[in-house]
Amino acid sequence: MEETDREAVATAVQRVAGMLQRPDQLDKVEQYRRREARKKASVEARLKAAIQSQLDGVRTGLSQLHNALNDVKDIQRSLADVNKDWRQSINTIENLKDVKDAVVQHSQLAAAVENLKNIFSVPEIVRETQDLIDQGQLLEAHRKLMDLERSRDDLMYEQYRMDSKNTRDMNLIDSYFGDMQKLSDELAKQLWMVIQRALVTVRRDPTLLVSVVRLIDREEKIDRRMLDRKKQTGFIPPGRPKKWKEKMFSVLDRTVTTRIEGTQADTRESDKMWLVRHLEIIRKYVLDDLLVAKNLLDQCFPPHYDIFKNLLSMYHQALSTRMQDLASEDLEANEIVSLLTWVLNTYNSEEMMGNPELAPEVDVNSLEPLLSQDVVDDLLNTYMSTLTTNIIGWLRKALETDKKDWLKETEPESDQDGYYQTTLPAIVFQMFEQNLQVATQISEDLKIKVLHLCLQQMSSFLIRYKDEAHLYKEEHLRNRQYHPCYVHYMVAIINNCQTFKESIVSLKKKYLTPMLEDIMASSHACIYAVLDDVAKEGCSSLLDEVFMDLEPHLNELMTRKWLAGSNAVDTICVTVEDYFHDFARIKKPYKKKMTIECHRRVVVEYIKAIMSKRITFKNGEERREGADRMNREAEQFRFLFKKLAAGSGEDTEGLCSVIEGIAEVFKLTDPSLLYLEVSTLVSKHPDIRDDHIAALLTMRGDGSREMKQTIIETLDKGPGQLNPNYVPIFKEITVPTLTVPKLLK
């Protein structure tokens, strides 16, 4: 207490010191004193109230404890009295055993009297019940059946209570009511017939369906009551529980399965489209049934039956089983596509389970797959294997058909731009397109696989196409009269290569994303390379055809006949132009490449004629005439190929300038300047060899052996700088077999 007092005094001193810090605050001492006095009085009043409340609570608690103590004492006295009375009544209870037996017997007799009317009229009630069942009055029949069952069950229960081991009497009662079980089975049969046709009945006579459901629900309640009594007494009547609700769902399940299986009206032998027809019937039936179940059937069943959800599960399971059965059959490729399209797409689409009228009860995202992924993968593998075989066969057949067209005596057909073509590209890519459209319906992954397969087989096919085109050329060369439209069909073959390219690009754009297109670009490059090879060989074959006709006229070049005024070059130009009327049916860019190649080969053949030493000029006059003629003919070639290459951007100057450069060597009158002229020619065409120079100097006819040797040796010492853009032309030109020393003689 002293410590508390000291703390209180210290606190008070601190508070007073805080209030009296300035002289002017001394005037308010009385005011401060009164304020503190009021606070003190308020605190004391609250403290007294709190203490009083605590005291009242303690007083009340003590009073209640006192009352509880008195109650406990009263209970103890009462229990003592009860114990005393119980001990005294034991003997009395034992003396009442006879009374107990009499009560049990009375209860049995009372049950017998109560059911006496039903007992004596069992045969009559059975007949009436059977008549009601036959008449379709199921509710009334069930009411009578319940009365009979109640009478039998009560009698058997009382017998069980009296002597549970007396099976003879129990069997006697059961046999007396034996026809009742037959009635129950007959009634159940009628119920299951209605349940089997529930989706039809609910539209025609919903009252009948409701009555059937009420009967089933009544039996369910009786089953529960009997099972509860069995827990208490151990007794349950014969035939219980009936489990009619469970049997009802079993009947519905069998009905759904039968309905799904029964939709197959055709076989593969009778109708190639049997599976498509079968799946479409299933789709229509299932959708119609579920809509009826949701909109009508659900109203005829108690909510706790959850009839729509159960039916949905039954249909889904039945469909899954049916799809498994179909998948296990030996399906053809188109049938696998139909099945997978239906399972993976149609089933969850708005045409079926995704139908807006089935929402929200049906959530397609929560439905399990109809086929496991392993089964789907097996089907896809089978499909890809079959498709591979089919594509190979289709391509082989298409090529054989195209080869037959090559032998026709009529020109091939033309496209809208007038270019020759055959039907091969259209047939091939129509086949690819059809298979890709089918694959797209199944999945994105399958689409990519099918496209890859098509392009892969396309690559193999084009190699065969190339070989067949080569054989076509070889066969034609053996007898040029055998294929009257050889040129036209070779043009069509070349054009087909461009069509193939365009079709591949179209397929890629249509079925590949830019990213996948980049990934597969390398594999496609191989196809383009083969197509370019086929077109290149085709162009070469056509040019071979041209130069076979030109050969006699080329042989006239650089001869005395030529120098005297032969029209060989005129004929060459006319022949080339005539051929290029047909070659105009070749698509770009192959036409451009062919024109360039023809130009190059004409110039090369012309230079070969120069190098062949068919003529040696005797004097300056002949050299001048020969050079002038070469310049005129170079200009003829330039004009011809400029005309043929119109609009293609081809350089027609460079090649013909080679002829003009050689003409300058011949035209030169001062032999001392030959070195400069030849060196100019060599600088422009660094692939010129010594034998070429020797041949030119020999054709001039005025150079001494020493001058030829000096020019050649001097040029050998100073090789010219190679132009990286220079296209060699002399490289493939050979000079007739004569050594340089012999030429110098």
Buried (B, 14 or more C-beta within 10 A) or exposed (E): EEEEEEEEEEEEEEEEEEBEEEEEEEEEEEEBEEEBEEEEEEEEEEEEEEEEEEEEEEEEEEEEEEEEEEEEEEEEEEEEEEEEEEEEEEEEEEEEEEEEEEEEEEEBEEBBEBBEEBBEBBEEBBEBBBEBBEEEBBEBBBBBBBBBBBBBBBBBBBBBBBEEEEEEBBEEBBEEBEBBBEBBEBBBEBBBEBBBBBBEBBEEEBEBBBBBBBBBBBBBEBBEEBEEBBEEEEBBBBBBBBEBBEBBBEBBBBBBBEBBEEBBEBEBEEEEEBBBBBBBBBBEBBBEBBBBBBEBBBEBBEEEBEBBEBBBBBBBBBBBBBBEEBBEEEBBBBBBBBBBBBBBBBBBBEBBBBBEEBEEEBEBEEBEBBBEEEBBEBBBEBBBEBBBEBBEEBBEEBBEEBBEBBBEEEBBEBEEEEBBBBBBBBBBBEBBBEBBEBBBBBBEEBBBBBBBBBBBBBBEBBEEBBEBBBEBBEBBBEEEEEBEBBBBBBBBBBBBBBBBBEBBEEBBEEBBEEEBBEEBEEEBEEBBEBBBBBBBBBBBBBBEBBBEBBEEBBBBBBBEEBBEEBEBBEBBBEBBBEBBEBBEBBBEEBBBBBBBBBBBBBBBBBBBBBBBBBBEBEEBEBBBBBBEBBBEBBEBBBEBBBEBBEEBEBEBEBBBBBBBBBBBBBBBEEEEEBBEBBBEBBBBBBBBBBBBBBBBBBBBBBBEEEBBBBBBEEBEEEEEEEEEEEEEBBEEBEBEEEEBEEBBE
